[in-house]
Every structure is written in structure tokens, then in C-alpha cells.
Amino acid sequence: MLSEIIAVGSELLTPYRQDTNSLFLTEQLNNLGVRVIFKTIVGDRRPHLVQAARQALERTDIVIVMGGLGPTEDDLTRESVASAIGVSIKRDTELLTTLYKRFAERRITMPENNAKQSDVIEGAEILLNAQGTAPGQWLDIVFGGHRKLLMLLPGPPAEMKAMFTNECLPRLRSILPERHIAYRVLKMALLPESQVDARLAPIYTRYKDVETTILAVTHPGEIQLHLLCAKPTQAVAQARVNELASKIEEEMDELIYSAQNETLEQIALYYLEMRGATLAVAESCTGGLLSQRLTSVSGSSRSFLGGAIVYSNALKTDFADVPEELIEEHGAVSAAVAEALANGIRRRTQATFGIGITGIAGPTGGSEEKPVGLVYIALSDGQRTDVVERRFTGDRERVRWWATQLALDMIRRKLM
């Protein structure tokens, strides 16, 4: 079955508030075998709310509307949904009495505008709110000739989660056919999205029952493939996803660094620990970002010894033994200095591997010969030092992240 989540509130259309409730609801619906195909945010304007509710009912089987159930003038969800499905609203006297009692128990006089929270859409079941004053509503209706399930839930996360868990889930489980969703995430580093899709589209398009999404994620230098399949049993769904995943892995081979949603830093540390190896780093333009990523993984101290942020030329010499004459001859941003950084930090720490990174992250400091985005990364094992030159595009943070992504992938490939 298909579903849509509508988040109501003009504040959600500003930079200051974010809809996080839909993430919880998506997970819960997916666990029931229900796919969320639309998420809509609507401000507190009745015409827009009516239109959004109608559109959602026309294109999906299950519609969840969150927010707009409060007592104020701009809480318009009840009236708008009733208008969208062509029914009236009535004031429920029993519910109104419950509201008065709740305020009385707290020794507070209930404001008159709270009474609108006892307005119930014709044909709706009331959903109890154990966390607040706004009750929810459940409707099982025929719209456009088809059965639809419509839920009105409060906006505050604690109230919404409790109501959905206690009131909606049992109802949904009694109605929905048993469906199970299998999910896999495959990750690749340092590849353009278009290249990945060109190679994989002939494969994944043959699996019509598996939803495949290719994402260039927030951090640069990573492509994710999300595979999702819904079947009557978990075993059948998982088998189908695994079959497609194996064909993708066969095509992309070592370009895939994770088949179980691990991060690149987790994979690099996994290989280091598996080999009984250690790592130290000397970072210039990345300013400690590589160390930060590695130490964000619990247990990283078993393989990552540490390192140095060698921003100035003096510290490159003092902390990583880079000869001053080498810097003078080649410049701080050079293959020679990256190699010296990797070798120097490895010797200083007695690590199995050393990484040296130097470059120009920008936006200033570049030249025609050495433009912004130029980065050198070296990986040394004491016998051989591999040095890679790259020119990354984008702002300062993008260049720095790309550099660490490449460094981690160099470790992974070295140890595979």
C-alpha cells in the first residue's frame, strides 16, 4: 500500500523549524510494508490544507496529517480535512467534558478556545492523547470509489509518537495485509553519480519489484544505492534484495566499500584491525578532519595512534621531520612534501602506515600553478609510498571532505 504524510504548520516553512516526525512515521509504516511516496509540508492556510488533503487521498491509500489540532485560530486541520472529504464537524460533548476535567485536575480554568479540540469529523473515531489535550482522529472512508485510511495526529513529537504507537498501530495491523520490507544500502566512494547509474541501470531496471535509488549524499565523494523490496514474507523480500545487491557488487567489485551501510572510516579501521596494523596521520589543509572522522568510530584507538595538524611549515619540520630545503624547493603543497609527511609521521609514531595530506582548501591561497582545490595525499608503509594528486572543486569544506574521503579510500584499497 502507498501512503502520504502531511506536516501542518507555517513554522515548518521557515528556516527555524524542521519536520522530524515524518522520519518516525516513515519507519513505522515501512515496518508494516507500507511505502511512503509523498511527504508534504503545508502552512496554516485552509485552502492549501484542503487541497493537500484531497491530493493525498487521490494518490495514496493511507494519509497521515500531523499538526494543526490545537486550540488557536490557525489550527485548521479538522475543518480542512472535513471540507476535503465533504462531511461536517460536530462538537463531541463527552470529549468536551473530558477536556474540562483534565484542566480541572490541574486546577486551571480551561480557556474557551480549547473547546474546539472537541470538534470531531463526521464518522471519525477519537484517538486518545495521553500526553496532551489535542485528541487525534481516525477515519476509514471511501474516497473516489476506493477505501482510504486517514489519521489526524498532534504535532508535538511526544504526543504524536505515543498516539501513533498506542492508537494507530493496532488498528493498522488489524487491517493491512501482512507485508515485509527488506532494505539494503550499498556505498561507493569517489565516483560520479552519472557514471554509477550508467553502469548499473541495465541491471537494476530488470528488478521491477525492487525500488532502487541512487543518491549523491550530503557529504561529497560518496554515492549510495538504496534497495527496497516489499513481499508477503521477510525471507522472500530479503532474498530479492540480496539477489540484486549481489549483481551490483559483481559489476562494481572493489568500488563498493560497504554493503551493510558502514561508513568509510569504519571500513578503513576494520581493515587496519583485521591486519593488525596501525595508522598515524600528518594533516595540513584538512586541519584534523581525517583524525576527527577516524576517532568518531568507537574502538578506533586499537588501530589509530593519532597524528599531528601541521599547518605551518615550521611544524611540518618539527612534528613530521619534513626537511626545510624540501619545502623551499617544492613548496608546502607538493607531492614531495606529502610523501615526506607520510614517512615522517609514520617513523615518529612507529605506526604501520602513515598518511600525509597537504593542499589548498581555499577560497584564498591559490595561484595559476597551484589552484584552489589542489591536494596531495600520500600513504606510506615504510617500503613504498603512494602519492595521489587531485584537484577538487567546491568550497573549503567540500575540498577538505573530498581529501579525507580519498585518504580513507587509499587505506581501504591498500589493505583489501
C-alpha positions in Angstrom: 0.0 0.0 0.0 1.0 3.6 -0.6 0.9 6.4 2.0 1.5 10.2 2.3 2.5 12.2 5.3 1.3 15.8 5.6 3.0 18.0 8.2 0.9 21.1 9.0 2.4 24.4 10.3 3.6 27.6 8.8 6.6 27.4 11.1 7.8 24.4 9.2 8.2 26.6 6.1 10.8 28.8 7.8 14.5 28.1 8.4 13.9 27.7 12.1 11.8 24.6 12.5 12.2 21.2 10.8 9.7 18.3 10.4 11.3 15.3 12.1 8.0 13.5 12.9 7.8 12.1 9.4 11.0 10.2 9.8 9.5 8.3 12.7 6.3 7.7 10.8 8.1 6.5 7.7 10.0 3.9 9.7 6.8 2.7 11.4 4.9 2.5 8.1 7.8 0.7 6.3 7.8 -1.9 9.1 4.2 -2.6 8.1 5.1 -3.0 4.5 3.6 0.4 3.6 5.7 2.7 1.3 5.7 6.4 1.8 5.6 8.0 -1.6 4.9 11.7 -0.7 5.7 14.0 2.2 4.1 17.4 2.1 4.5 20.4 4.3 1.6 22.9 4.3 1.2 26.2 6.1 -1.7 27.2 8.2 -4.0 28.3 5.4 -7.3 26.5 4.9 -7.4 26.4 1.1 -3.9 24.9 0.9 -4.8 22.3 3.6 -7.9 21.3 1.8 -6.1 20.9 -1.5 -3.2 19.0 0.1 -5.6 16.5 1.8 -7.6 15.9 -1.4 -4.5 15.3 -3.4 -3.1 12.9 -0.9 -6.4 10.9 -0.8 -6.4 10.8 -4.6 -3.0 9.3 -4.9 -2.4 7.1 -1.8 -4.2 4.6 0.4 -3.1 5.9 3.8 -2.9 9.6 4.7 -1.5 10.9 8.0 -1.9 14.6 8.8 0.2 15.9 11.7 -0.3 19.2 13.5 -3.0 21.9 13.5 -5.1 20.2 16.1 -4.6 22.9 18.8 -7.0 25.5 20.2 -5.9 28.6 18.3 -7.4 30.3 15.3 -4.6 29.0 12.9 -5.3 25.3 13.9 -7.3 24.4 10.9 -6.6 20.7 10.3 -10.0 19.4 11.5 -12.1 21.9 9.4 -9.9 21.5 6.3 -9.9 17.7 6.3 -13.7 17.7 6.8 -14.1 20.0 3.9 -11.7 17.9 1.7 -13.9 14.8 2.2 -17.2 16.6 2.1 -18.5 15.9 5.6 -19.4 18.1 8.6 -17.9 18.6 12.0 -19.7 18.2 15.3 -18.8 19.1 18.8 -18.5 15.9 20.9 -19.9 16.7 24.4 -18.3 13.7 26.0 -14.9 14.8 24.7 -15.5 18.3 25.8 -16.3 17.2 29.3 -13.1 15.2 29.4 -11.2 18.3 28.4 -12.8 20.4 31.2 -12.0 17.6 33.7 -8.3 17.5 32.6 -7.9 21.2 33.2 -9.8 21.0 36.5 -7.4 18.2 37.7 -4.6 20.7 37.1 -6.5 23.4 38.9 -6.6 25.5 35.7 -9.6 27.2 34.2 -9.9 25.9 30.6 -9.9 28.8 28.1 -12.9 28.8 25.8 -10.9 28.3 22.7 -9.8 24.9 23.9 -13.3 23.7 23.3 -12.6 23.5 19.5 -10.4 20.5 20.3 -13.6 18.5 20.9 -14.7 19.1 17.4 -14.9 15.7 15.6 -15.2 15.0 11.9 -18.3 13.1 11.0 -17.6 9.3 11.0 -14.2 9.7 12.8 -13.0 7.6 15.8 -11.4 9.6 18.5 -7.7 8.8 19.2 -6.8 9.4 22.9 -3.9 11.7 23.7 -2.2 10.6 26.9 0.4 13.3 26.5 -1.6 16.4 25.8 -5.0 18.0 25.2 -5.4 17.6 21.5 -7.2 14.3 20.6 -6.5 12.6 17.3 -8.9 11.3 14.8 -9.1 8.1 12.7 -11.3 7.8 9.6 -11.9 4.7 7.5 -13.7 6.1 4.4 -14.5 5.7 0.8 -13.0 8.5 -1.4 -13.1 8.4 -5.2 -14.5 4.9 -5.1 -11.6 3.5 -3.0 -11.1 2.7 0.6 -8.8 5.2 2.4 -7.4 5.3 5.9 -7.0 8.9 7.2 -5.3 9.8 10.5 -5.1 13.2 12.2 -2.3 13.3 14.8 -1.0 16.1 17.0 2.2 17.9 16.0 4.4 17.7 19.2 6.7 14.7 18.8 6.0 13.1 22.2 2.2 13.3 21.6 2.4 12.1 18.0 4.6 9.1 18.7 2.6 7.9 21.7 -0.7 8.3 19.8 0.5 6.6 16.7 2.1 3.7 18.7 -0.9 3.2 21.1 -3.9 4.1 18.9 -2.9 3.8 15.2 -0.6 0.8 15.0 -3.1 -1.7 16.5 -5.7 -0.5 14.0 -3.4 -0.7 11.0 -2.1 -4.2 11.9 -5.7 -5.5 12.1 -6.5 -4.0 8.6 -3.3 -4.3 6.5 -2.3 -7.5 4.7 0.9 -8.8 6.1 3.8 -7.3 4.1 7.5 -7.2 5.0 10.2 -4.8 3.7 13.8 -5.7 3.1 16.3 -2.9 2.8 20.0 -2.7 1.8 22.4 0.2 1.4 25.5 -0.1 -0.8 28.1 2.6 -0.8 30.8 3.7 -3.2 33.5 6.4 -2.9 34.9 8.9 -5.3 32.6 8.1 -8.3 30.2 10.5 -10.1 26.5 9.7 -9.8 26.0 9.6 -13.6 28.8 7.0 -14.1 27.3 4.8 -11.4 23.9 4.9 -12.9 25.2 4.3 -16.5 26.8 1.0 -15.3 24.0 -0.1 -13.0 20.8 0.9 -14.8 20.9 -2.1 -17.1 21.0 -4.3 -14.0 18.6 -2.7 -11.5 15.9 -1.9 -14.1 15.3 -5.6 -14.6 14.1 -5.9 -11.0 10.8 -4.1 -11.2 9.8 -5.2 -7.7 12.9 -3.7 -6.0 12.9 0.1 -5.6 16.4 1.3 -6.4 17.5 4.8 -5.5 20.9 6.3 -6.3 21.9 9.1 -4.0 24.7 11.6 -4.0 24.6 12.2 -0.3 25.2 15.3 1.8 29.0 14.8 2.1 30.8 14.8 -1.2 32.7 11.8 -2.5 30.1 9.2 -1.7 27.4 7.5 -3.7 24.7 5.4 -2.0 22.4 2.8 -3.6 19.3 2.1 -1.6 17.5 -1.1 -2.4 14.0 -1.7 -1.0 11.5 -4.5 -1.6 8.1 -5.4 -0.1 6.9 -9.0 -0.1 4.5 -11.2 1.9 7.4 -12.6 3.9 10.6 -11.2 5.1 12.6 -14.1 3.7 11.3 -13.5 0.2 11.8 -9.8 0.3 15.3 -10.2 1.6 16.2 -12.8 -1.0 15.1 -10.5 -3.8 17.1 -7.5 -2.4 20.2 -9.7 -1.9 19.9 -11.1 -5.4 20.1 -7.6 -6.9 22.8 -6.5 -4.4 25.0 -9.4 -5.5 24.7 -8.5 -9.1 25.6 -4.9 -8.4 28.6 -6.0 -6.3 29.7 -8.2 -9.1 29.6 -5.3 -11.5 31.2 -2.7 -9.3 33.6 -5.1 -7.5 36.1 -3.2 -5.2 34.4 0.1 -6.0 31.8 -0.8 -3.4 33.3 -0.2 0.1 30.2 -1.1 2.1 27.3 -3.4 1.6 25.8 -3.1 5.1 25.6 0.7 5.5 29.0 1.2 7.2 30.9 4.4 6.9 34.2 4.7 5.0 36.0 5.4 8.3 34.5 2.2 9.8 35.7 0.2 6.8 39.2 1.6 6.9 39.5 0.9 10.6 38.1 -2.6 10.1 40.8 -3.5 7.6 43.5 -2.0 9.8 42.4 -4.0 12.8 42.0 -7.2 10.7 45.6 -6.8 9.5 46.9 -6.0 13.0 48.1 -2.6 11.5 48.2 0.9 13.0 47.9 4.3 11.4 49.1 7.8 12.1 48.4 11.0 10.1 50.0 14.4 9.4 47.3 16.8 8.2 47.8 20.2 6.7 44.8 21.5 4.7 42.3 19.1 6.3 43.1 20.6 9.7 42.4 17.4 11.7 39.3 16.3 9.8 40.7 12.9 8.9 41.6 12.3 12.6 38.1 13.5 13.6 36.4 11.1 11.3 38.6 8.2 12.5 38.1 8.9 16.1 34.3 9.2 15.7 34.3 5.4 15.5 34.2 3.6 18.8 37.2 1.4 19.3 39.3 3.4 16.8 42.2 3.5 19.3 43.0 -0.1 18.6 44.3 0.9 15.2 44.6 4.7 15.1 47.5 6.0 17.0 46.9 9.7 16.3 48.9 12.3 14.5 49.6 16.0 14.0 48.0 19.0 12.4 51.0 20.6 10.6 49.5 23.8 9.2 52.7 25.8 9.3 55.9 24.9 7.5 57.8 25.0 10.8 55.5 22.3 12.3 55.8 20.2 9.2 59.5 20.1 10.0 59.2 19.9 13.8 56.4 17.3 14.0 56.9 15.2 10.8 60.6 15.7 10.0 59.9 17.3 6.6 63.3 18.9 5.6 63.2 22.6 5.3 65.0 22.5 2.0 62.4 20.2 0.6 59.7 22.7 1.4 61.8 25.5 -0.1 62.4 23.6 -3.3 59.0 22.2 -4.0 56.6 24.3 -1.9 54.5 23.2 1.0 51.8 22.0 -1.4 53.6 19.3 -3.4 53.9 15.6 -3.9 57.3 15.6 -2.3 56.1 17.3 0.9 53.1 14.9 1.1 55.4 12.0 0.8 57.7 13.4 3.5 54.8 14.0 5.8 53.6 10.4 5.5 57.0 8.9 6.0 57.9 11.3 8.9 54.7 10.8 10.9 55.0 7.0 10.4 58.5 7.0 11.7 57.8 9.4 14.6 54.9 7.2 15.9 56.2 3.8 14.8 52.9 3.2 13.0 52.5 0.6 10.3 51.1 3.2 8.0 51.5 7.0 7.7 49.3 9.4 5.8 50.3 12.9 4.8 47.9 15.5 3.4 48.7 18.9 2.0 46.8 21.2 -0.3 44.9 24.5 -0.8 41.4 24.3 0.5 40.6 27.9 -0.4 39.0 30.2 -1.0 42.3 32.1 -1.0 45.8 31.0 -1.4 45.7 29.6 -4.9 47.7 30.5 -7.9 47.8 29.7 -11.6 50.4 27.0 -10.9 48.7 25.7 -7.8 45.0 26.5 -7.8 42.5 26.2 -5.0 41.4 22.6 -4.7 44.8 21.1 -5.4 45.6 18.4 -2.9 48.3 15.8 -2.4 47.8 12.7 -0.3 50.5 10.2 0.5 50.2 6.8 2.1 53.4 5.1 3.4 54.1 1.6 4.7 57.8 2.0 5.1 58.6 0.1 1.9 56.6 2.1 -0.6 54.8 5.5 -0.6 51.9 6.1 -2.9 51.2 9.7 -3.7 48.0 10.9 -5.3 47.4 14.4 -6.8 43.8 15.6 -7.1 42.1 18.9 -7.9 38.8 19.1 -6.1 36.1 21.7 -6.9 33.8 23.5 -4.5 34.1 25.4 -1.3 36.6 25.0 1.5 34.6 22.4 3.4 34.0 20.4 0.2 37.7 20.3 -0.7 38.6 19.2 2.9 36.0 16.4 2.9 37.0 15.1 -0.5 40.6 14.9 0.7 39.7 12.9 3.7 37.4 10.7 1.6 40.3 9.9 -0.7 42.7 9.3 2.1 40.3 6.7 3.7 39.7 5.0 0.4 43.5 4.7 -0.1 43.8 2.9 3.2 40.9 0.6 2.3 42.4 -0.3 -1.1 45.9 -0.8 0.3 44.6 -3.3 2.8 42.0 -5.2 0.8 
